Amino acid sequence: MRFTPRGTRFFDLLADAAKNLVTATALLGDLVAADPAGREAIAKRLHEVEHQGDELTHTIMVELNSSFVTPFDREDIQALAAKIDDVLDFTDTAADLAVLYRIGAFPPGTDVLVRVLCRAAELTASSMPGLAKVGELEPFWIEINELENEADRVYRRILAHLFEPGGDALEVLKTKEVVEQFELAADAFEHLADVVQTIAVKES
């Protein structure tokens, strides 16, 4: 028999962490649309958001270590926090590399990939408060999986464009490394949704 505490501390912390995903992916969209000269300020702001996420992840870990009873298995709460943190890390890395590599215009389709990430972030942020009734979140993990599939398709089209004959090899490699971080962020969203689905199965 599982005893679920009345407190909502973990739900609130995870919801707060997920809100950072909305901010981070929106900033990623700003970065892609900006002129190269304007990207450093955006990357700095995104790094601040990532740092806030690190602090929330640390708080969740402290709460886990000091709580006798948790609403879900400890490893599942830890996994949720880690996957949210992964998304933030990938967006932060993408922005940092875009500045360091002095990426020019992003290839066609990058804006579409960012919109997929923004949608995934919005879904995650709106769904985390519903963890108390995790069995009702099936539409969340289904749509996240669909979005990840869409991200895969868009990413492949971007790669096809990048590797067209005539491109500068070094610029192609640098741009590919940056855009790859977007795809990794999409994968992390899917992994996060998989954890939610696992929790739902355990709680059913």
C-alpha positions in Angstrom: 0.0 0.0 0.0 1.4 3.4 -1.0 1.1 6.3 1.3 1.0 9.6 -0.7 1.7 12.7 1.4 -0.7 15.6 1.4 2.1 18.1 0.7 2.7 19.3 -2.8 6.4 20.3 -2.3 7.8 18.0 -5.0 5.0 18.8 -7.5 5.5 22.6 -7.0 9.3 22.3 -7.4 9.0 20.2 -10.6 6.4 22.6 -12.0 8.7 25.6 -11.3 11.6 23.7 -13.0 9.4 23.0 -16.0 8.5 26.7 -16.3 12.1 27.4 -17.0 11.8 25.2 -20.1 9.3 27.6 -21.6 11.6 30.6 -21.0 14.7 28.7 -22.4 13.1 27.5 -25.6 11.6 31.0 -26.3 15.1 32.4 -25.9 16.4 29.8 -28.2 13.9 31.1 -30.8 15.1 34.6 -30.2 18.7 33.4 -30.7 17.9 31.7 -34.0 16.1 34.8 -35.3 18.7 37.3 -34.1 21.7 38.8 -36.0 25.0 37.2 -34.9 25.9 40.4 -33.1 22.8 40.2 -30.9 23.2 36.6 -29.9 25.7 37.0 -27.0 23.2 38.9 -24.8 20.5 36.2 -25.5 23.0 33.4 -24.7 23.9 35.2 -21.4 20.2 35.3 -20.5 19.7 31.7 -21.4 22.7 30.7 -19.2 21.0 32.5 -16.3 17.9 30.5 -16.9 20.0 27.3 -17.0 21.6 28.3 -13.7 18.2 28.8 -12.1 17.3 25.3 -13.3 20.4 24.0 -11.6 19.4 25.6 -8.3 15.9 24.0 -8.5 17.4 20.6 -9.3 19.7 21.0 -6.3 16.7 21.9 -4.1 14.8 18.8 -5.3 17.7 16.6 -4.5 18.0 18.1 -1.0 14.3 17.5 -0.5 14.6 13.9 -1.6 17.4 13.3 0.8 15.5 14.8 3.7 12.0 13.4 3.1 11.0 10.1 4.7 8.0 9.6 2.4 7.8 10.8 -1.3 4.7 10.9 -3.6 6.5 8.7 -6.1 9.6 6.5 -6.1 12.7 8.5 -5.4 14.4 7.5 -8.5 11.5 8.7 -10.6 11.5 12.1 -9.0 15.2 12.3 -9.5 14.8 11.2 -13.2 12.2 13.9 -13.8 14.4 16.6 -12.4 17.4 15.3 -14.3 15.5 15.2 -17.7 14.2 18.8 -17.2 17.8 19.8 -16.4 19.0 18.0 -19.6 16.8 20.1 -21.8 18.1 23.2 -20.2 21.7 22.0 -20.6 21.2 21.3 -24.3 19.6 24.7 -25.0 22.3 26.5 -23.0 25.0 24.6 -25.0 23.4 25.4 -28.3 23.4 29.1 -27.5 26.9 29.1 -26.2 28.3 27.3 -29.3 26.3 29.6 -31.6 28.2 32.5 -30.1 31.6 30.8 -29.8 31.5 29.5 -33.4 30.1 32.8 -34.8 27.4 31.0 -36.6 25.9 33.1 -39.4 22.3 32.5 -40.6 20.9 29.2 -39.4 19.8 26.7 -42.1 16.2 26.6 -43.2 14.1 24.5 -40.9 15.9 25.5 -37.7 13.0 27.8 -36.8 10.6 24.9 -37.2 12.7 22.8 -34.9 12.7 25.5 -32.3 8.9 25.8 -32.5 8.7 22.0 -31.8 10.8 22.6 -28.7 8.7 25.5 -27.6 5.5 23.4 -27.9 7.1 20.5 -26.0 8.1 23.0 -23.3 4.6 24.4 -23.0 3.1 20.9 -22.8 5.6 20.0 -20.1 5.1 23.1 -18.0 1.3 22.7 -18.2 1.4 19.0 -17.3 3.8 19.0 -14.3 1.2 20.4 -12.0 -1.0 17.4 -12.9 1.5 14.9 -11.5 -0.7 14.4 -8.5 -3.1 12.7 -10.9 -0.5 11.3 -13.2 -2.8 8.7 -14.8 -4.6 11.6 -16.5 -1.4 12.7 -18.3 -1.5 10.2 -21.1 -2.2 12.9 -23.8 1.0 14.6 -22.6 3.4 11.7 -23.3 1.6 10.8 -26.5 2.0 14.3 -27.9 5.6 14.7 -26.7 6.5 11.5 -28.5 4.8 12.8 -31.7 6.8 16.1 -31.3 10.0 14.2 -31.0 9.2 12.3 -34.2 8.6 15.6 -35.9 11.8 17.0 -34.6 13.7 14.0 -36.0 12.1 14.6 -39.5 13.0 18.3 -39.4 16.5 17.6 -38.2 17.1 15.2 -41.1 15.9 17.9 -43.6 18.3 20.4 -42.0 21.2 18.0 -42.3 20.3 17.4 -46.0 20.4 21.1 -46.6 23.7 21.5 -44.7 25.4 18.7 -46.7 24.5 20.0 -50.1 27.5 20.3 -52.4 29.4 23.6 -52.3 29.2 24.4 -48.6 32.2 25.4 -46.5 33.1 22.2 -44.7 34.1 23.9 -41.4 31.0 26.0 -41.3 28.9 23.0 -42.0 30.4 21.1 -39.1 30.1 24.0 -36.7 26.4 24.6 -37.6 25.7 20.9 -37.4 27.1 20.7 -33.9 24.9 23.6 -32.8 21.7 22.3 -34.4 22.4 18.8 -33.0 21.9 20.3 -29.5 18.3 21.2 -30.5 17.7 17.6 -31.5 19.2 16.4 -28.2 16.8 18.7 -26.4 13.9 17.1 -28.3 15.2 13.6 -27.2 15.4 14.8 -23.6 11.7 15.9 -23.7 10.8 12.4 -24.9 12.8 10.8 -22.1 11.1 13.1 -19.6 7.7 12.0 -21.0 8.8 8.4 -20.7 9.5 8.9 -17.0 6.0 10.3 -16.5 4.5 7.3 -18.3 6.5 5.0 -16.1 5.2 6.7 -13.0 1.7 6.4 -14.3 2.1 2.6 -14.8 3.5 2.2 -11.3 0.6 4.2 -9.8 -2.1 2.4 -11.7 
